[in-house]
Amino acid sequence: MGEAETPSFEMTWSSTTSSGYCSQEDSDSELEQYFTARTSLARRPRRDQDEPVEWETPDLSQAEIEQKIKEYNAQINSNLFMSLNKDGSYTGFIKVQLKLVRPVSVPSSKKPPSLQDARRGPGRGTSVRRRTSFYLPKDAVKHLHVLSRTKAREVIEALLRKFLVVDDPRKFALFERAERHGQVYLRKLLDDEQPLRLRLLAGPSDKALSFVLKENDSGEVNWDAFSMPELHNFLRILQREEEEHLRQILQKYSYCRQKIQEALHACPLG
C-alpha cells in the first residue's frame, strides 16, 4: 500500500476501561510485571457464541459500482461518504472495533500512546528494544479511510503501525460480523480480501456488516509468538492464579471442617 493509499484514521474510544502497563525489555529480566486488573489467563465461557457464515460477494460492473455508491451515500447520516475515482476505484470509510483480550506491545515510554500519538504515526525511537505491554481499551472503535483495493492484511498492519504496536501482525485477524434473526455470525477475512468492497455490498448498516479486530487464534494460544519477557510474565500470572485457587480451596474445606466440628459439639451424647 503506497503512501497515497495509507488509510487515514478517525478514532473514537467507546469504553473507559483502564489499561495496565509496565516497562519491559527484550531480555531475560526478572523485574518485568504486568500491572493490570485483567491478568487471568483462564478461558471464560462466552455468553454469545459467534457462528461462522459464508458471505456472497458478487462481482460488480463499473455501472453497478457507481449505482451502489449512490445508494450507499443516500442512506448514511454522516459525512463518511464513498467517492468514485477516475480510475474506477473508490474510497470510503470502514469502522473497526477492537476486541482484544491480551495485551499489546509498544516501544517503552512512561505511558501508553495517546490518540495524538496514534495520529502522528511512528516516530523516532520505535526501533528500540525496550517495550511496554498494556491492554487497549475494551471495544475501542476506529474509523479508517481506505481505498477499495486496500486489503485486510494492510488494514491490520496500518492499525498496528498507527498505534506503534510492535507485535507480529500475524497475531491479529480482521473479522466481519453480522446480526441476522437474533443470531451473531462471524467470519475471518482472508489476507487479500477488500473490506471496503464488502462494506459497499452490505450497505452502511452495522447490523448487516461490521469489522472486528481480534487475536488470530483458533482456541489454542501460540506461545511461540511471544517474547521471553512476555512468557516470564505469563508464568508469574499462572503462579498467582494457582496460589489464589489453592487459598480458596483450603479456605472452603477449613470452613466445612469447622461447621462439622461445631455440629458434633452441639450434638447431645448418648
Disulfide bonds with the S-S distance in Angstrom:
none
